[in-house]
Amino acid sequence: MATRQHYFSQPDTVEQVKNRLFKQLAYYCLGLHCLLLVLFWYCDIAILAVVNVGSVIAWSMGIKLLYQNKSHLALRLFCIEVTLHSIFVCAVLGMSYGFQYYLWTIASLILLDYQLKLKIASGLALLLILTFAALFELFNSVQHSFILSHLAPYIHFINVLICALPSIYTIGHIREVTFSNRYQLAQLAAKDPLTSLFNRRYAKELIKNAQENCVNTSQQLTIVMADIDHFKGINDKYGHDMGDDVLIEVALKIKHHTLHSDIAVRWGGEEFLLVFVNCDLQTAQARVESLRREIETHTFNGDTLQVTMSFGIAQWHPALPFRMAIKLADDALYISKTQGRNRTTSAPLKKVHNT
């Protein structure tokens, strides 16, 4: 069933695209039924002309429902219309003209009614396919002196084509939107929405994989804890919007100084965690110092604000629990803070190994 949303919520992207596609499909079918009305009237098959008058009315009502964002009701109306129309045409003309294949189209589209439970939608789709099979048993021997009977194979082919195009077009577009939404959801689940760095929950999974890789390849892993100095003062003096802007710009600087294999995380508030893969302590110190100096010389808020950062670095090795490596880096960060901020401190390698 559809998830209940807030009163002011707008339909999600998939629902909006589905509604737009259904409108296109409805106009397509409305025009088709207008042509059939003229065709059956010209061929002097009054009953089918009348049936198509009803079809035109039904599709017009469905279009009105779509503009009211009631796609589920419109789809059910279309389902009833297509089923009745197929039965009537097959009962009068027989099965040679391919009007029964419209049931396949509506059977696939009814599954897109997200207001229905999957079991119910699947059951309705199966019922439509069974109706399709039953038509062959009921009307396969029907003969009619249709003036276009000599064109039956061509009309049959055209109907198959007309039935296939809406399904392919509609489901294909929804498939693309669904894949796009899935990617966006994956990004939302992995990234911090403000800084676009990895969030803490997802980063833990990446770090675990990085640890396993470093063990298997005998590579070194270096942990960096970073914190924006006097960040509370920035929020108090300039406001939280400016604080957010500082976080965003700092995150951009961090991204500029990280490699594809590194893991940059917004660890919480104004605190960041960097994991340098295949990087020894000396190299990590040089990279962090370069980042620190760039932030120190950068101006924020139109050259009215300068920001500095403090850093703590620790080397991880397989015998050391990762949480302890983070603690060592955090302890080193604390030393940077107590010694005046805007500096980088590394946990001594001897202390790391003793731990």
Secondary structure, 3 states (H helix, E strand, C coil): CCCCCCCCCCCCHHHHHHHHHHHHHHHHHHHHHHHHHHHHHHCCCHHHHHHHHHHHHHHHHHHHHHHCCCHHHHHHHHHHHHHHHHHHHHHHHCCCCCHHHHHHHHHHHHHHCCCCCHHHHHHHHHHHHHHHHHHHHHHCCCCCCCCCHHHHHHHHHHHHHHHHHHHHHHHHHHHHHHHHHHHHHHHHHHECCCCCCECHHHHHHHHHHHHHHHHHHCCCEEEEEEEECCHHHHHHHHCHHHHHHHHHHHHHHHHHCCCCCCEEEEEECCEEEEEEECCCHHHHHHHHHHHHHHHHHCEECCCCEECCEEEEEEEECCCCCHHHHHHHHHHHHHHHHHCCCCCEEECCHHHHHHC
